[in-house]
Amino acid sequence: MMAIYATGQFGWSLASYGVLNLLAYFFMPLREAGEEGAASVALFPPFVFQGSILAGLTVIGLIGFGGRIFDAITDPLVAHWSDRSRSRLGRRRVFLLVGALPFAFFSAAVFFPPFGDAFEANTGWLVLSMTLFYFFMTLYVVPYNALMAELGHSARERLHLATATSVTWALGFAVGSQVYVLQGVFEQQGLTALAAFQRSLLLFTGIAALAMLVPALFLDEHRYTRRPGYTPGASDEGLHNAGGALRPEREAAATDPGVYTALRKVWSNRNFRWFALSDFLYWLALTFIQMGVAYYVVTLMGRDKSYASAFMLLVFVLSFVCYVPVNLAAQRWGKRRVLLAAFLAFGGAFALTASLAPGAAYAGPAIVLLQGMAAVALAAFGILPNAIVGDLADAHSRQAGESMAGMYFAVRTLIMKLGTSAAMLIFPTFLLWDAAGIRASAVAALVFCLAGFLAFQRFRETADAQDVGNFN
């Protein structure tokens, strides 16, 4: 069951990699040196206006921000639909089936602007394709995440599930980050940089679609999930009469409180609010490194763009090594302490990044050290936040007698998307300032990490990970 479930995480991590991390790389591309004596040239042709349009903001920044805001708005709606779903296929699984293929399709369509150098038309295409991408991403990811609270029947089981999905998320991210290397391979075969990049994305999109279909097709939700009033391993058959309606004795339990009431109940949990603020700041910092890795590699490290793939691959290999220690540390010292240490490690990685300069004598050791610090942080943040949200959702379910796992994970996903949307809005502006702006972006990410550390200090975790505050 765990392997089937975790495969879906690999799929959606890989499918979302391009839009979440490569928009600036594609639409505000790096410049490479031309022939000897010639000026540098942009890696890709311009498809949208690349300058400042509004107080230093860019077209790509605004579109990325707007897409993420739309995505965030739809999160609680999809969560509410899945929490109240009565599908015989499984209330979460039916959303995975509907969302998987369109999600994968539009993840590639964003990078195929069809109107050449017609900036206005391509901008319209980008808005439309990104809106559909985010809608189908939400349709898949929110119900998928909600399954964790229902598949894991204890805090320990949810921690193991979170560890497994963190591994597959990192694998998806690591595979996606190889786009720079694969692009180079296709370029060596005679393709232009544009064609090579697009072919690489199509290959990854196909793999992602197949992986996302695995839990949609093969996860037996009725057998493995646990909900209020349900027995683990039991099916939903006893809940419906012959006409398909809920039996009277179950009807009250299925009463729909409304999406805004559900949101209010989740947000009234003070402990969850402190977690959410720190999580927002983490995603701000993480998106900076995800969007900026190629720029950091070329501008601050003085390496070729293809090194960005090797850099990220090593970070994720090292993070895999850290998964078991992080899991054990969380069980021994608690998730809170481990995440506080992770904030400091991530901030240290950004501090080292900001200090780098091409040709510096200390660059080699500094890069190795920052990779190690980033790996520890990614392992901790990959595993523990979802486990914390699962604990909070499970405690709510037991104390309030109602399942709101979908809404808890939706609000967490909403916070994540607010963080990434803010980063997608801000980061392209740093690129307008060339090398100084790229260095300043690393300093900004350091500040986000320190602020996240301070916010998460207010989070309280009891020994059994079930201190959830008051429900109103």
C-alpha positions in Angstrom: 0.0 0.0 0.0 2.7 2.5 1.0 4.6 2.0 -2.3 1.5 2.5 -4.4 0.6 5.6 -2.5 4.1 7.1 -2.6 4.4 6.6 -6.3 1.8 9.2 -6.8 4.0 11.7 -5.0 6.8 11.0 -7.4 4.4 11.7 -10.3 3.1 15.0 -9.1 6.5 16.2 -7.9 7.9 15.6 -11.4 4.8 17.0 -13.2 4.9 20.2 -11.2 8.7 20.7 -11.5 8.7 22.7 -14.7 6.0 25.3 -13.8 7.2 25.7 -10.3 10.9 26.0 -11.0 11.6 26.7 -14.7 9.4 29.6 -15.6 12.1 32.2 -15.1 14.7 30.0 -16.7 12.5 29.6 -19.9 10.9 33.0 -20.1 13.7 35.1 -18.7 16.6 32.9 -19.8 20.3 32.9 -18.9 22.7 34.5 -21.4 25.5 32.3 -22.8 28.7 33.5 -24.4 28.6 33.8 -28.2 31.3 33.1 -30.6 34.7 34.6 -29.8 34.4 38.3 -29.7 30.6 38.2 -30.0 28.2 39.4 -27.4 26.4 36.9 -25.2 23.1 35.6 -26.4 19.9 34.5 -24.6 19.4 30.7 -24.3 15.9 30.9 -25.7 14.0 33.4 -27.9 11.8 35.9 -26.1 8.1 34.8 -25.9 6.9 37.5 -23.5 8.1 41.0 -22.5 11.1 40.5 -20.1 11.5 44.0 -18.6 9.9 45.7 -15.7 6.2 46.6 -16.1 5.0 47.6 -12.6 7.2 48.9 -9.8 10.0 46.5 -10.8 7.7 43.5 -11.2 7.8 41.4 -14.4 5.2 39.7 -16.6 6.5 36.3 -15.5 6.5 37.2 -11.9 2.9 38.5 -12.0 1.6 35.5 -14.0 3.3 33.1 -11.7 1.9 34.9 -8.7 -1.6 35.1 -10.1 -1.6 31.4 -11.0 -0.5 30.5 -7.5 -3.2 32.7 -6.0 -5.8 31.0 -8.1 -4.4 27.7 -7.1 -4.6 28.7 -3.4 -8.2 29.8 -3.7 -9.3 26.5 -5.2 -7.5 24.4 -2.5 -10.2 24.6 0.2 -12.9 24.1 -2.4 -11.4 20.9 -3.7 -10.7 19.8 -0.1 -14.3 20.4 0.8 -15.5 18.4 -2.2 -13.2 15.5 -1.4 -14.1 15.5 2.3 -17.8 15.3 1.4 -17.5 13.0 -1.6 -19.6 9.8 -1.6 -18.1 8.2 -4.6 -18.0 4.4 -4.5 -14.6 4.5 -6.1 -13.3 6.2 -2.9 -13.8 9.8 -2.0 -10.2 10.7 -2.7 -9.4 8.3 -5.4 -12.0 9.6 -7.8 -10.3 13.0 -7.8 -6.9 11.3 -8.6 -8.4 9.6 -11.6 -9.9 12.8 -13.0 -7.0 15.1 -12.3 -3.9 13.0 -13.3 -3.7 13.3 -17.1 -4.8 16.9 -17.5 -2.4 17.9 -14.7 0.5 16.3 -16.7 -0.7 17.7 -20.0 -0.8 21.3 -18.9 2.5 21.0 -17.1 4.1 20.7 -20.5 1.7 23.0 -22.4 2.9 26.1 -20.4 6.3 25.8 -22.2 4.9 25.5 -25.7 3.8 29.1 -26.5 2.3 28.9 -30.0 2.5 32.4 -31.2 6.2 33.0 -31.9 7.3 36.5 -31.0 3.7 37.8 -30.5 4.2 38.8 -26.8 0.5 39.7 -26.1 -0.8 36.4 -27.6 1.8 34.3 -25.8 1.0 36.1 -22.5 -2.7 35.1 -23.0 -1.7 31.5 -23.7 0.5 31.4 -20.6 -2.3 32.7 -18.4 -4.8 30.1 -19.7 -2.4 27.1 -19.6 -1.1 28.0 -16.2 -4.7 28.4 -14.8 -5.7 25.0 -16.1 -2.4 23.5 -14.8 -3.0 24.8 -11.3 -6.7 23.7 -11.3 -5.9 20.1 -12.2 -2.8 20.1 -9.9 -5.1 21.0 -7.0 -7.7 18.5 -8.1 -5.0 15.8 -7.7 -2.7 17.0 -4.9 -5.2 18.0 -2.2 -7.2 14.7 -2.1 -3.9 12.9 -2.4 -2.4 14.6 0.6 -5.6 14.1 2.6 -5.2 10.3 2.2 -2.1 10.4 4.5 -4.2 11.2 7.6 -6.6 8.3 6.7 -4.0 5.7 5.5 -1.9 6.2 8.7 -3.7 4.9 11.7 -1.2 6.3 14.3 1.4 9.1 14.5 4.2 6.6 13.9 2.4 5.2 10.7 1.9 8.8 9.4 5.6 9.6 10.0 6.5 6.5 8.0 4.1 7.5 5.2 5.5 11.1 5.3 9.0 9.6 5.0 8.0 7.5 2.0 6.3 10.3 0.2 9.3 12.6 1.0 11.6 10.1 -0.7 9.4 10.0 -3.8 8.9 13.8 -3.8 12.7 14.2 -3.7 13.1 11.6 -6.5 10.6 13.5 -8.6 12.4 16.8 -8.0 15.8 15.2 -8.6 14.7 13.7 -11.9 13.1 17.1 -12.9 16.3 18.9 -12.1 18.2 16.8 -14.7 16.5 18.9 -17.4 19.7 20.9 -17.7 21.7 17.8 -18.4 19.2 16.3 -20.7 18.8 19.5 -22.6 22.6 19.5 -23.2 22.4 15.9 -24.5 19.7 16.8 -27.0 21.7 19.9 -28.0 24.7 17.7 -28.8 22.4 15.7 -31.1 21.8 18.8 -33.2 18.6 20.2 -31.6 18.3 23.9 -30.8 18.3 24.9 -27.1 14.5 25.5 -27.4 13.7 22.1 -29.0 16.0 20.3 -26.6 14.4 21.9 -23.6 10.9 21.1 -24.8 11.7 17.5 -25.7 13.1 17.0 -22.2 9.9 18.3 -20.6 7.8 16.0 -22.8 9.8 13.0 -21.7 9.4 13.9 -18.0 5.7 14.6 -18.5 5.0 11.1 -19.8 6.8 9.5 -16.8 4.9 11.8 -14.4 1.5 10.9 -15.9 2.1 7.1 -15.5 3.3 7.5 -11.9 0.3 9.6 -10.9 -2.1 7.0 -12.3 -0.6 4.3 -10.0 -2.5 5.2 -6.8 -5.5 6.4 -8.9 -5.9 2.9 -10.4 -4.5 0.6 -7.8 -4.9 2.0 -4.3 -7.8 0.3 -2.5 -9.1 3.3 -0.5 -11.9 1.3 1.1 -9.6 -1.3 2.5 -6.8 0.9 4.0 -8.3 4.2 5.1 -9.7 5.1 8.5 -12.3 7.8 9.2 -14.6 8.7 12.1 -17.1 5.9 12.6 -15.2 3.7 10.2 -13.4 0.4 11.0 -9.9 0.1 9.3 -10.2 -2.4 6.5 -13.9 -2.1 6.2 -15.7 -0.9 3.0 -18.2 1.8 2.6 -21.0 -0.6 1.5 -22.8 -0.4 4.8 -23.1 3.3 4.6 -25.5 3.4 1.7 -28.9 1.9 1.0 -29.9 0.1 -2.2 -30.7 3.5 -3.9 -27.2 4.8 -3.3 -28.2 7.3 -0.6 -26.6 7.4 2.8 -28.5 5.4 5.4 -30.4 7.6 7.9 -28.1 6.6 10.8 -25.1 7.9 8.8 -26.8 11.0 7.4 -26.1 13.2 10.3 -22.4 12.3 10.2 -22.3 13.4 6.6 -23.9 16.8 7.2 -22.1 19.4 5.2 -21.0 22.3 7.5 -19.9 24.4 4.5 -16.5 25.2 3.2 -16.1 28.4 5.2 -17.1 26.8 8.4 -14.6 24.1 7.8 -11.9 26.6 7.1 -12.7 28.5 10.3 -12.5 25.3 12.4 -9.1 24.5 11.0 -7.8 28.0 11.3 -9.1 28.4 14.9 -6.3 25.9 15.9 -3.7 28.3 17.3 -0.9 25.7 17.1 -1.7 25.1 13.4 -1.5 28.9 12.7 2.1 29.1 14.0 3.0 26.1 12.0 1.4 27.7 8.9 3.4 30.9 9.3 6.7 29.1 9.5 5.7 26.9 6.6 4.9 29.9 4.5 8.4 31.3 5.1 10.1 28.0 4.4 8.4 27.8 1.0 9.4 31.3 0.2 13.1 30.4 0.8 12.8 27.0 -1.0 11.3 28.5 -4.1 14.1 30.9 -4.3 16.7 28.1 -4.5 14.5 26.1 -6.9 14.0 29.0 -9.3 17.5 30.4 -8.8 19.8 27.3 -8.9 20.9 27.8 -12.5 21.5 31.5 -11.8 23.5 30.8 -8.7 25.6 28.1 -10.5 26.5 30.3 -13.4 26.7 33.8 -11.7 28.0 33.0 -8.2 29.8 29.7 -8.7 31.2 30.4 -12.2 30.1 27.0 -13.5 28.2 25.9 -16.7 24.4 25.7 -16.5 24.6 21.9 -16.8 26.3 21.9 -13.3 22.9 22.9 -11.8 21.7 19.3 -12.5 24.7 17.8 -10.8 24.4 20.3 -7.9 20.8 19.5 -7.2 21.2 15.7 -7.7 24.0 15.6 -5.1 21.8 17.6 -2.7 19.0 15.1 -3.1 21.2 12.1 -2.8 22.6 13.5 0.4 19.0 14.2 1.6 18.1 10.6 1.1 21.0 9.6 3.4 19.5 12.0 6.0 16.0 10.5 5.8 16.5 7.7 8.3 18.4 9.9 10.8 15.8 12.6 10.5 13.0 10.0 11.1 14.8 8.6 14.2 15.6 12.1 15.5 12.0 13.1 15.2 10.9 10.1 17.2 13.6 10.7 19.9 13.6 14.5 20.2 10.3 15.5 18.6 9.4 17.0 15.2 9.6 20.6 16.6 13.2 20.5 17.6 14.3 18.8 14.4 12.5 21.4 12.2 14.0 24.3 14.2 17.5 22.9 13.5 16.5 22.5 9.8 15.6 26.2 9.6 19.0 27.1 10.8 20.7 24.7 8.4 18.8 26.0 5.4 19.6 29.6 6.4 23.3 28.6 6.6 23.2 27.2 3.1 21.8 30.5 1.8 24.4 32.5 3.7 27.1 30.4 2.0 25.5 30.9 -1.4 25.4 34.7 -1.0 29.1 34.7 -0.1 30.3 32.8 -3.2 32.2 34.4 -6.0 33.5 32.8 -9.3 37.1 31.7 -8.9 37.2 32.2 -5.1 39.7 29.8 -3.4 37.1 28.7 -0.8 34.4 28.1 -3.4 34.9 24.3 -3.6 34.6 23.6 0.2 31.9 26.1 0.6 29.7 24.5 -2.1 30.2 21.1 -0.5 29.2 22.5 2.9 26.1 24.3 1.6 25.0 21.1 -0.2 25.3 19.2 3.0 23.3 21.8 5.0 20.6 22.1 2.3 20.3 18.3 2.2 19.7 18.1 6.0 17.1 20.8 5.7 15.3 19.3 2.7 15.1 15.9 4.4 13.6 17.4 7.5 11.1 19.6 5.7 10.3 16.8 3.3 9.2 14.4 6.0 8.0 16.3 9.1 5.5 19.0 8.0 3.1 16.5 6.4 3.4 14.3 9.5 2.6 17.2 11.8 -0.5 18.1 9.7 -1.5 14.5 9.8 -1.2 14.4 13.6 -3.3 17.6 13.9 -6.0 16.3 11.5 -6.2 13.0 13.3 -6.5 14.7 16.6 -9.3 16.9 15.3 -11.0 13.8 13.9 -10.9 12.0 17.2 -11.8 15.0 19.4 -14.5 16.6 17.2 -15.9 13.5 15.7 -15.6 14.8 12.1 -13.1 14.2 9.3 -11.4 17.3 8.1 -8.2 15.8 6.9 -8.8 17.2 3.4 -9.2 20.7 4.8 -6.2 20.5 7.1 -4.0 19.5 4.2 -5.7 22.0 1.9 -4.9 24.8 4.2 -1.3 23.6 4.5 -1.2 23.4 0.7 -2.7 26.8 0.5 0.0 28.2 2.7 2.7 26.5 0.6 1.2 28.0 -2.5 1.0 31.5 -1.0 4.7 31.1 -0.2 5.7 29.9 -3.6 3.5 32.5 -5.3 5.1 35.3 -3.3 8.6 33.9 -4.4 7.5 33.6 -8.0 6.4 37.3 -7.9 9.6 38.6 -6.2 12.4 36.4 -7.6 12.2 37.6 -11.3 12.6 41.2 -10.1 16.0 40.3 -8.6 17.1 39.1 -12.1 16.7 42.6 -13.4 19.7 43.6 -11.3 22.0 41.0 -12.8 24.7 39.6 -10.5 24.0 41.9 -7.6 20.3 41.0 -7.7 21.1 37.2 -7.8 23.3 37.6 -4.7 20.7 39.7 -3.0 18.1 36.9 -3.6 20.2 34.5 -1.6 20.4 37.0 1.3 16.6 37.5 1.1 16.1 33.7 1.4 18.4 33.7 4.5 16.1 36.3 6.1 13.1 34.1 5.3 14.7 31.1 7.0 15.5 33.1 10.2 12.0 34.5 10.3 10.6 30.9 9.9 12.8 29.7 12.8 11.4 32.5 15.1 7.8 31.7 14.1 8.1 27.9 14.6 9.5 28.5 18.1 5.9 29.3 19.0 4.6 25.9 17.9 4.1 23.5 20.7 4.3 19.7 20.4 3.3 17.3 23.2 5.1 13.9 23.6 2.4 12.1 21.7 2.2 14.8 18.9 -1.4 15.6 19.7 -1.4 19.0 21.2 -3.9 20.7 18.9 -5.3 23.6 20.8 -9.0 24.4 20.9 -11.7 23.8 18.4 -14.4 26.4 18.0 
